[in-house]
Amino acid sequence: MFFSDNGGFTFTQINATGPRQGEAKAVEARANLKELGWTQQDWAAGAWWREVGAGYSISRYDTGEDLTEYGAEVTGQFTQDLSVYARYSKTQSGAQSLIQAQVTSEWRIGDFDTLAAEIRRVEEQRTVGEAAGLLGALKYTHRFGDTFDLYGQAQLTLDDDHGKYADNDAYTVGGKYLFGNLSSVGAEVTSGDRGDAATVNAEYRLTPDHSLYGAYTATHDDTQAYDPLFNNSARDGWTLGQRWRLSNQINVFNESQFLKDDTAGESGLAHTFGLDFYPAQGWTSGFTLQRGDLVNSAGGQVERRAISVSLGRTSPDTDWASKVEWRRDTGAEEREQWVSTNRLTHRFNDSWRIAGRLNYSDTDDKLDPLAGARFIEGNLGFAWRPWDSVRWAVFGRYTYLYDLATLAQIGGHDYDQKTQVLSLEGVYKPDQRWEFAAKVAQRVGKARYGRGAGQWFDSTTTFYGTTIRYDLGQQWHAMGEYRMLKVEDGGNRRGWLAGVDRDIGKNLRIGLGYNFTQFSDDLTDFDYDHKGWFINLVGSY
């Protein structure tokens, strides 16, 4: 797992070193029992199972071990005033595991009082030994009038497994006060055996169109270091900002935020000011100014400045949006970057539509000119679906790609490419059950192995594919495709692809299939590692 604080130019690896590769699988099911007609009151149930390989990177954590999670939960109401929630879960990472089972009940005593109770059993298996604990918690909330909620919560360790389980007593007091025109202030303080925490948040409406807001969080935990399985504490930091609607056409906002991550040794203070302007019906525009002072993972001071401008228009036939951003880093890092994103869709009539996109990024590294990067991707496509027939459809797209990746991007700096791709696909449905499609695409361009150096070589490649779909009934569809890839001076590759899809409502189709070939129909991808299972998602609106 890699972390970058500058948009991908440098990375800090925050997990185990070495080559990483893995797979992840997940199954989850949810049911609303009242909607199914099984209960009169609101009841719902869910269950899940997840398996993540040791080399598979996920945003939550990565310990370099296989991870397995499974569990089930149910929630419901016995009456309008009495509800219950129960949950069981187990997480195992290598030789360590965490099992939690809990039952929570909430009782609305009246219009102003609520009492909640919880029993939770925790079983921890760590590398240093095993421990089990039984926790009990009680929470009482009282509303004073219509404006003030005050609550207190106490958690006690009822069983510490003869001292093996570290005590986890904790006491919390908090409240929220509503005043004026939807203004509010809230605070919460927690003190316990495993650390202390305090949060304060507020929003004050100066007028119905102008509000100020802020929040502050402080934590202290000296009992144990950060652990993704047993101790994932929050970050310290504060936020201050305001939102102001000057008129029906102008919105203004600004925000200051400070965050500190003791684990990574990083901190930063950022100030943002922005304006949204709606000059006429269907038009949107705006700009954002940002200034930040950061401490990167190496301890260096970085001063960041950024300006972005956006413009767009929406009408019954056209949807267009563009944004340009300039960013400059000085200090321990010296970079200047320009980024632009653009998209356009337009409907000429009920049969013809076009869609286009252009993304551009250019970065100049002042300290190391060889570390600069550039990325250009643009495409323009059309769709023809006769308004008076569902039998025929034709699609086409032109794509241009130039990619000079950053030095730190793993795999991306292995080659550079300048590519143009033209594709055309036709679909024919002779009846309600059968559908036939054919696709041809050609890539014309150059590529070279090695970043910013080396001999360019011809990368001309042609793709051919024929697809047959059959309606199995009951919203199920079977699909088979024969495909061939012809590479200039590289030989031919051919094979099959098969899958099964199911319609979920009128606007979504979900399917599962297997690619028996090693190549993709995306000709901007030079890798031959696409053999295996895939998920197919098709949406329409």
Residue pairs with C-beta under 8 A, 6 or more apart in sequence:
1 13
1 14
1 15
1 57
1 58
1 62
2 11
2 12
2 13
2 14
2 57
2 410
3 11
3 12
3 13
3 14
3 264
3 297
4 10
4 11
4 12
4 408
5 266
5 268
5 294
5 296
5 297
6 296
6 302
6 329
6 333
6 335
7 327
7 337
8 406
8 408
8 409
9 333
9 335
9 363
9 365
9 371
9 373
9 406
9 407
9 408
10 333
10 408
11 408
12 264
12 297
14 62
14 264
15 57
15 62
15 63
15 64
16 62
16 63
16 64
19 55
20 55
20 56
20 57
21 53
21 55
21 56
22 52
22 53
22 54
22 55
22 56
22 57
23 53
23 56
24 50
24 51
24 52
24 53
24 56
24 58
25 50
25 51
26 48
26 49
26 50
26 51
27 48
27 49
27 50
28 46
28 47
28 48
28 49
29 46
29 47
29 48
30 44
30 45
30 46
31 44
31 45
31 46
32 43
32 44
33 39
33 43
33 44
33 45
33 76
34 40
34 41
34 42
34 43
34 44
39 76
41 76
41 77
41 78
41 79
42 76
42 77
43 74
43 75
43 76
43 77
44 74
44 75
44 76
45 72
45 73
45 74
45 75
46 72
46 73
46 74
47 70
47 71
47 72
47 73
48 69
48 70
48 71
48 72
49 69
49 70
50 67
50 68
50 69
50 70
51 66
51 67
51 68
51 69
52 58
52 66
52 67
52 68
53 66
54 64
54 65
54 66
54 67
56 62
60 228
61 228
61 229
61 232
63 93
63 94
63 228
63 229
65 93
65 94
65 96
66 93
66 94
67 91
67 92
67 93
68 90
68 91
68 92
68 93
69 89
69 90
69 91
69 92
70 89
70 90
71 87
71 88
71 89
71 90
72 87
72 88
73 85
73 86
73 87
73 88
74 85
74 86
74 87
75 83
75 84
75 85
75 86
76 83
76 84
77 83
77 84
78 84
80 108
81 107
81 108
81 109
82 105
82 106
82 107
82 108
83 105
83 106
84 103
84 104
84 105
84 106
85 102
85 103
85 104
85 105
85 106
86 102
86 103
86 104
87 100
87 101
87 102
88 100
88 101
88 102
89 99
89 100
89 101
90 97
90 98
90 99
90 100
91 97
91 98
91 99
91 229
92 98
93 229
95 125
95 127
96 125
96 126
96 127
96 229
97 123
97 124
97 125
98 122
98 123
98 124
98 125
98 229
98 230
99 121
99 122
99 123
100 120
100 121
100 122
100 123
101 120
101 121
102 118
102 119
102 120
102 121
103 118
103 119
104 116
104 117
104 118
105 116
105 117
105 118
106 114
106 115
106 116
107 114
107 115
107 116
108 114
109 115
111 143
112 142
112 143
112 144
113 140
113 141
113 142
113 143
114 140
114 141
114 142
115 138
115 139
115 140
115 141
116 138
116 139
116 140
116 141
117 136
117 137
117 138
117 139
118 135
118 136
118 137
118 138
118 139
119 134
119 135
119 136
120 134
120 135
120 136
120 137
121 132
121 133
121 134
121 135
122 132
122 133
122 134
122 135
122 165
123 130
123 131
123 132
124 130
124 131
124 132
124 133
124 165
124 230
126 230
129 164
130 164
131 161
131 164
131 165
131 166
132 159
132 161
132 164
132 165
133 157
133 159
133 160
133 161
133 165
133 168
134 157
134 158
134 159
135 155
135 156
135 157
135 158
135 168
136 155
136 156
136 158
137 153
137 154
137 155
137 156
138 153
138 154
139 151
139 152
139 153
139 154
140 151
140 152
140 153
141 149
141 150
141 151
142 149
142 150
142 151
143 149
143 150
144 150
146 178
147 177
147 178
147 179
148 175
148 176
148 177
148 178
149 175
149 176
149 177
150 174
150 175
151 172
151 173
151 174
151 175
152 171
152 172
152 173
152 174
153 170
153 171
153 172
153 173
154 170
154 171
154 172
155 168
155 169
155 170
155 171
155 172
155 192
156 169
157 165
157 167
157 168
157 169
157 193
159 165
160 166
160 167
166 193
166 194
166 223
167 193
168 192
168 193
168 194
169 192
169 193
170 190
170 191
170 192
170 193
170 194
171 190
171 191
171 192
172 188
172 189
172 190
173 188
173 189
174 186
174 187
174 188
174 189
175 186
175 187
175 188
176 184
176 185
176 186
177 184
177 185
177 186
178 184
179 185
180 204
180 205
181 205
181 208
182 203
182 205
183 202
183 203
183 204
183 205
183 211
184 202
184 203
185 200
185 201
185 202
185 203
185 204
186 200
186 201
186 202
187 198
187 199
187 200
187 201
188 197
188 198
188 199
189 196
189 197
189 198
190 196
190 197
190 198
193 223
194 221
194 223
194 224
194 231
195 219
195 220
195 221
195 222
195 223
195 233
196 219
196 220
196 221
197 217
197 218
197 219
197 220
197 234
198 216
198 217
198 218
199 215
199 216
199 217
199 218
200 214
200 215
200 216
201 213
201 214
201 215
201 216
202 213
202 214
202 215
203 211
203 212
203 213
204 211
204 212
204 213
205 211
206 212
209 244
209 245
209 246
210 242
210 243
210 244
210 245
211 242
211 243
211 244
212 241
212 242
213 239
213 240
213 241
213 242
213 243
214 238
214 239
214 240
214 241
215 238
215 239
216 237
216 238
216 239
217 234
217 235
217 236
217 237
217 238
218 236
219 233
219 234
219 235
219 236
221 231
221 233
224 230
224 231
225 231
226 232
226 233
226 262
226 263
235 259
235 260
235 261
236 259
236 260
236 262
237 257
237 258
237 259
237 260
238 257
238 258
239 255
239 256
239 257
239 258
240 255
240 256
240 257
241 253
241 254
241 255
241 256
242 253
242 254
242 255
243 251
243 252
243 253
244 251
244 252
244 253
245 251
245 252
246 252
248 278
249 277
249 278
249 279
250 275
250 276
250 277
250 278
251 275
251 276
252 273
252 274
252 275
252 276
253 272
253 273
253 274
253 275
253 276
254 271
254 272
254 273
254 274
255 271
255 272
256 269
256 270
256 271
256 272
257 269
257 270
257 272
258 267
258 268
258 269
258 270
259 267
259 268
260 266
260 267
261 267
264 297
265 295
265 297
265 299
266 294
266 295
266 296
266 297
267 294
267 295
268 292
268 293
268 294
268 295
269 292
269 293
269 294
270 290
270 291
270 292
270 293
270 294
270 304
271 290
271 291
271 292
272 288
272 289
272 290
273 288
273 289
273 290
274 286
274 287
274 288
274 289
275 286
275 287
276 284
276 285
276 286
277 284
277 285
277 286
278 284
278 285
279 285
282 313
282 314
282 315
283 311
283 312
283 313
284 310
284 311
284 312
284 313
284 314
284 321
285 309
285 310
285 311
285 312
286 309
286 310
287 307
287 308
287 309
287 310
288 306
288 307
288 308
289 306
289 307
290 304
290 305
290 306
290 307
290 308
291 303
291 304
291 305
291 306
292 303
292 304
292 306
293 301
293 302
293 303
293 304
294 301
294 302
294 303
294 304
295 301
295 302
296 302
296 332
296 333
298 332
300 331
300 332
300 333
301 331
301 332
302 329
302 330
302 331
302 332
302 333
303 329
303 330
303 331
304 327
304 328
304 329
305 327
305 328
305 330
306 325
306 326
306 327
306 328
307 325
307 326
307 327
308 323
308 324
308 325
308 326
309 323
309 324
309 325
310 321
310 322
310 323
310 324
311 321
311 322
311 323
312 320
312 321
312 322
313 319
313 320
314 320
316 347
317 346
317 347
317 348
318 344
318 345
318 346
318 347
319 343
319 344
319 345
319 346
320 343
320 344
320 345
321 341
321 342
321 343
322 340
322 341
322 342
322 343
323 340
323 341
323 342
324 338
324 339
324 340
325 337
325 338
325 339
325 340
326 336
326 337
326 338
326 339
327 335
327 336
327 337
327 339
328 335
328 336
328 337
329 335
329 336
333 367
334 365
334 366
334 367
335 363
335 364
335 365
335 366
336 363
336 364
336 366
337 361
337 362
337 363
337 364
338 360
338 361
338 362
338 363
339 360
339 361
340 358
340 359
340 360
340 361
341 358
341 359
341 360
342 356
342 357
342 358
342 359
343 355
343 356
343 357
343 358
344 354
344 355
344 356
344 357
345 353
345 354
345 355
345 356
346 353
346 354
346 355
347 353
348 354
349 387
350 387
351 384
351 385
351 386
351 387
352 382
352 383
352 384
353 382
353 383
354 380
354 381
354 382
354 383
355 380
355 381
355 382
355 383
356 378
356 379
356 380
356 381
357 377
357 378
357 379
358 377
358 378
359 375
359 376
359 377
359 378
360 375
360 376
361 373
361 374
361 375
361 376
362 372
362 373
362 374
362 375
363 372
363 373
363 374
363 406
364 372
365 371
365 372
370 407
370 452
371 406
371 407
372 404
373 404
373 405
373 406
374 402
374 403
374 404
375 402
375 403
375 404
375 405
376 400
376 401
376 402
376 403
377 399
377 400
377 401
377 402
377 403
378 399
378 400
379 397
379 398
379 399
379 400
380 397
380 398
381 395
381 396
381 397
381 398
382 395
382 396
382 397
383 393
383 394
383 395
384 392
384 393
384 394
384 395
385 392
385 393
386 392
390 429
391 428
391 429
391 430
392 426
392 427
392 428
392 429
393 426
393 427
394 424
394 425
394 426
394 427
395 424
395 425
395 426
395 427
396 422
396 423
396 424
396 425
397 421
397 422
397 423
398 420
398 421
398 422
399 419
399 420
399 421
399 422
399 423
399 524
400 419
400 420
400 421
401 417
401 418
401 419
401 420
401 421
401 445
401 524
402 417
402 418
402 419
403 412
403 416
403 417
404 416
404 451
404 452
405 412
405 413
405 416
405 451
406 412
406 413
407 413
407 451
413 451
414 449
414 450
414 451
415 447
415 448
415 449
415 450
415 451
415 526
416 447
416 448
416 450
416 451
416 452
417 445
417 446
417 447
417 448
417 459
417 524
417 526
418 445
418 446
418 447
419 443
419 444
419 445
419 446
419 447
419 459
419 523
419 524
420 443
420 444
420 445
421 441
421 442
421 443
421 444
421 523
421 524
422 441
422 442
422 444
423 439
423 440
423 441
423 442
423 463
423 523
424 439
424 440
424 441
425 437
425 438
425 439
425 440
426 437
426 438
426 439
427 435
427 436
427 437
428 435
428 436
428 437
429 435
429 436
430 436
432 471
433 470
433 471
434 468
434 469
434 470
434 471
435 467
435 468
435 469
435 470
436 466
436 467
436 468
436 469
437 466
437 467
437 468
437 469
438 465
438 466
438 467
439 463
439 464
439 465
439 466
439 467
439 521
440 462
440 463
440 464
440 465
441 462
441 463
441 521
441 523
442 460
442 461
442 462
442 463
442 523
443 459
443 460
443 461
443 462
443 523
443 524
444 460
445 459
445 460
446 456
446 457
446 458
446 459
447 456
447 457
447 459
447 526
448 454
448 455
448 456
448 457
458 488
458 489
459 488
459 526
460 487
460 488
461 485
461 486
461 487
461 488
461 490
461 523
462 485
462 486
463 483
463 484
463 485
463 486
463 521
463 523
464 483
464 484
464 486
465 481
465 482
465 483
465 484
465 521
466 481
466 482
466 483
467 479
467 480
467 481
468 479
468 480
468 481
469 477
469 478
469 479
470 477
470 478
470 479
471 477
472 478
475 502
475 503
476 500
476 501
476 502
477 500
477 501
477 502
477 503
477 509
477 511
478 498
478 499
478 500
479 498
479 499
479 500
479 501
479 511
479 513
480 496
480 497
480 498
481 496
481 497
481 498
482 494
482 495
482 496
483 494
483 495
483 496
483 497
483 517
483 519
483 521
484 492
484 493
484 494
485 492
485 493
485 494
485 517
485 519
486 492
487 493
493 517
493 518
493 519
493 528
494 517
495 516
495 517
496 516
496 517
497 513
497 514
497 515
497 516
497 517
498 513
498 514
498 516
499 511
499 512
499 513
499 514
499 534
499 536
500 511
500 512
500 513
501 509
501 510
501 511
501 536
501 538
502 509
502 510
502 511
503 509
504 510
507 539
507 540
507 541
508 537
508 538
508 539
508 540
509 536
509 537
509 538
509 539
510 535
510 536
510 537
511 535
511 536
511 537
511 538
512 533
512 534
512 535
512 536
513 533
513 534
513 536
514 532
514 533
514 534
515 530
515 531
515 532
515 533
515 534
516 531
517 530
517 531
518 528
518 529
518 530
518 531
519 528
519 530
520 527
520 530
